[in-house]
Amino acid sequence: MFVKIFLLFITFFITLNARENPFFPSVGEKDISYTTNVLVKKEPLKRATITLPSTARVIKSVKIEFQNLDGSMETKKINLDNSVDWHLPIFVSQNYALNENQPVKKTVVKKEEFKKLFTKKYTTFYVNGKTLKIVTKDKLLRNFLLVEPHRIVCDFKRFDDLRSYTKKLKNSPFKSFRIGNHQGYYRIVIELDGYYKYKLSTIKDGYMIKLL
């Protein structure tokens, strides 16, 4: 009888489900990721820039991929829907002095006026950002867009001997102007600094070209 009781006790003891740490519950217990004690020094983020191609017009989202302490990789995404100027870079930076509750100072933007570029006989050119004003009494026969490089071609009716002329600009979406004489009309070729659509409209004293 004593032998049977002893054997039952041994069997019960062997079948016990012991855990290494009794302070954690057995139900739903899972492995915990541990980080390494080896320190990997990285240069602190100051500021990085991203330059967009000239075809970019709207920024839809920003995604950042980062590494956690345990070495795993994750991503965070910010959904946006804002227009962008591809001439300007997009910055990624950290600023500890930035306070989200601090009111943002509104910048008063002065209304820019058209600046005169040059005059060629019967035609005068003015520019204001992405808008070009062509002041002339000559009739516009046709206008169209050519690529590689992107350029707008405008033909104006005029029976005259007009010498060829070239004008280059700096820091303007209108990169250069070329004017040449043809039989019964003269042609203006406006080279652009990137990819654009354009809208041409008739105004009181000529024509207006707006880049889109």
C-alpha positions in Angstrom: 0.0 0.0 0.0 2.8 2.4 0.8 4.5 1.6 -2.4 1.4 2.5 -4.5 1.0 5.8 -2.7 4.7 6.6 -3.3 4.4 5.8 -7.0 1.3 8.0 -7.4 3.0 10.9 -5.7 6.1 10.6 -8.0 3.8 10.5 -11.1 1.9 13.6 -10.0 5.1 15.5 -9.3 6.6 14.7 -12.7 3.5 15.8 -14.6 3.5 19.3 -13.0 3.8 22.2 -15.5 6.5 24.3 -13.9 7.5 27.8 -15.3 10.7 29.6 -15.1 9.1 32.8 -13.8 6.0 32.3 -11.6 5.2 36.0 -11.6 4.0 36.0 -15.3 0.7 34.3 -16.1 0.8 31.1 -18.1 -2.2 31.9 -20.2 -1.3 34.1 -23.2 2.4 34.2 -22.3 4.6 35.0 -25.2 8.3 35.6 -25.9 9.7 39.1 -25.1 12.1 40.6 -27.6 15.4 41.6 -25.9 17.8 44.3 -27.2 21.5 43.9 -27.5 23.9 45.7 -25.1 26.1 46.7 -28.0 25.7 50.4 -28.7 25.7 51.4 -32.4 26.4 55.1 -32.7 24.6 57.0 -35.5 24.9 60.6 -36.5 21.9 62.5 -35.1 19.3 63.6 -37.7 19.8 67.3 -38.5 18.2 67.9 -41.9 17.8 65.9 -45.0 16.4 67.1 -48.3 14.4 65.4 -51.1 14.2 67.0 -54.5 11.2 66.2 -56.6 11.2 66.0 -60.4 9.7 68.8 -62.5 6.6 66.7 -63.2 5.5 66.8 -59.5 2.5 68.9 -58.7 0.7 67.3 -55.6 2.3 65.5 -52.7 0.0 62.7 -51.5 1.8 61.1 -48.6 5.1 60.8 -46.7 6.4 57.5 -45.4 9.2 57.0 -42.9 10.9 53.7 -42.3 12.6 53.4 -38.9 14.5 50.7 -36.8 13.4 49.8 -33.3 15.5 48.9 -30.3 15.1 45.2 -31.0 16.2 45.6 -34.6 12.8 45.2 -36.2 11.7 47.6 -38.9 8.5 49.7 -39.0 7.0 52.4 -41.1 4.9 55.5 -40.4 2.9 57.2 -43.0 1.4 60.7 -43.1 -1.4 61.2 -45.7 -1.3 64.6 -47.4 -3.0 66.2 -50.3 -1.1 69.5 -51.0 0.3 71.2 -54.0 4.1 71.5 -54.2 6.6 73.6 -56.1 9.2 71.2 -57.5 11.8 74.0 -57.6 11.9 73.9 -53.8 13.3 70.9 -51.8 11.4 69.0 -49.2 13.1 68.9 -45.8 13.1 66.1 -43.2 14.4 67.4 -39.8 14.0 67.3 -36.1 13.7 70.5 -34.1 13.5 70.2 -30.3 12.6 73.9 -30.0 9.4 73.5 -32.0 6.3 73.8 -29.9 3.1 72.5 -31.6 1.0 74.7 -29.3 2.9 77.8 -30.3 0.9 79.9 -32.8 2.3 80.1 -36.3 3.2 83.6 -37.5 1.5 84.4 -40.7 3.7 85.7 -43.4 2.3 88.6 -45.4 3.0 87.9 -49.1 3.3 91.0 -51.1 1.6 91.0 -54.5 4.2 90.8 -57.2 3.9 92.9 -60.3 4.9 92.1 -63.8 8.5 92.8 -64.6 9.5 94.0 -68.1 11.9 91.6 -69.7 12.6 93.1 -73.1 11.1 94.6 -76.3 11.6 93.3 -79.8 10.2 95.7 -82.3 6.4 95.0 -82.1 6.4 92.9 -79.1 7.1 93.4 -75.4 7.5 90.7 -72.8 6.6 90.9 -69.1 7.0 88.1 -66.4 5.5 87.5 -63.0 6.4 84.2 -61.5 4.9 81.5 -63.8 2.9 84.0 -65.8 4.2 85.6 -69.0 2.5 88.6 -70.6 3.1 89.3 -74.3 2.0 92.8 -75.3 1.5 93.1 -79.0 -1.0 94.1 -81.7 0.0 91.3 -83.9 -2.4 88.4 -84.4 -1.5 85.0 -82.9 -1.8 82.4 -85.6 -1.0 79.3 -83.6 0.6 78.0 -80.4 1.7 74.6 -79.3 4.0 72.7 -77.0 7.1 70.8 -77.9 9.2 68.4 -75.7 12.8 67.6 -75.1 13.3 70.3 -74.1 9.8 71.6 -73.1 9.1 74.7 -75.0 6.1 76.8 -76.1 5.9 77.9 -79.7 3.9 81.0 -80.7 3.5 82.2 -84.3 2.5 85.8 -84.9 1.3 87.3 -88.2 3.7 90.0 -89.5 5.1 90.7 -93.0 8.5 92.2 -92.0 12.1 91.5 -92.0 12.8 90.6 -88.4 16.3 89.6 -87.3 16.8 86.6 -85.1 17.1 87.3 -81.4 17.8 85.2 -78.3 17.2 86.1 -74.7 18.2 83.9 -71.7 16.9 84.3 -68.2 18.1 83.1 -64.8 16.0 81.9 -61.9 12.8 81.8 -64.0 10.6 79.0 -65.3 10.9 80.8 -68.7 14.5 79.7 -69.4 15.1 81.4 -72.8 13.3 83.2 -75.7 14.2 82.8 -79.4 12.6 84.9 -82.0 12.9 84.2 -85.8 11.4 85.5 -89.0 9.4 83.3 -91.4 7.4 83.9 -94.6 4.4 85.9 -93.4 5.0 85.4 -89.7 7.5 85.4 -86.9 8.0 82.7 -84.4 8.7 83.0 -80.7 10.1 79.8 -79.0 9.9 80.0 -75.2 12.0 77.3 -73.5 10.9 76.2 -70.1 13.0 74.9 -67.1 10.9 71.8 -66.6 7.7 70.0 -67.5 4.6 72.1 -67.6 1.2 72.4 -69.1 0.1 75.9 -70.0 -2.9 78.0 -70.5 -3.0 80.8 -73.1 -5.6 83.6 -72.9 -6.3 86.8 -74.8 -6.0 90.0 -72.9 -6.7 93.6 -73.8 -3.2 94.4 -75.0 -2.0 91.0 -76.1 -1.8 87.5 -74.7 -1.1 85.8 -71.4 0.6 82.5 -70.9 0.3 80.8 -67.5 2.3 77.7 -66.6 0.4 74.9 -64.8 
